[in-house]
Amino acid sequence: MKIEISHSKKIQKVKIEFNNVFPFLKIEFFNTSHAPGEPSSKNDMINDNRIFGDIKGLIKEGNIVLDPEDKISTVEELFQQQFGLAVQIFRKQKEVWIETTKTDHLTLAVQNEKGKLFSDTEIYIKPGDRYLEDGQY
């Protein structure tokens, strides 16, 4: 998938484009970057209605091409390197979005499939086990 980043484009539009391709993943934009394997602060999350031109540190406009076989960590690094944008990928589990901090080595396709599997109401998951994979609980 190809995502265009321009100064006049709303963050929400990119998030929708990303989620249309990966329905069990979402991308969030932050004011500051996070260390590998670390979560991002919710207080640093950028509002969906802002445009990219309003974000301090946006290096340039352009396109980024994402492949389903790209690792989550690679995608996050690409946004940082090409545009100076701090991003974090989240995966859906039931009705909750979790940061993929401990599984950034997995691909977009694998994470999306895990989100689909973990959001399936027919699958029994023991209480307390839902977030162990990502170290959330």
ABEGO torsion letter per residue (X at the ends): XBBBBBAABBAAAAAAAAAAABAABBBBBBABBBBBGBBBBAAABBBAABBAAABBGBABBEBBBBBAABBAAAAAAAAAAAAGBBBBBBBBBEABBBBAAAAAABBAAAAAAAAAAAABAABBBBBGAAAAAAGAX
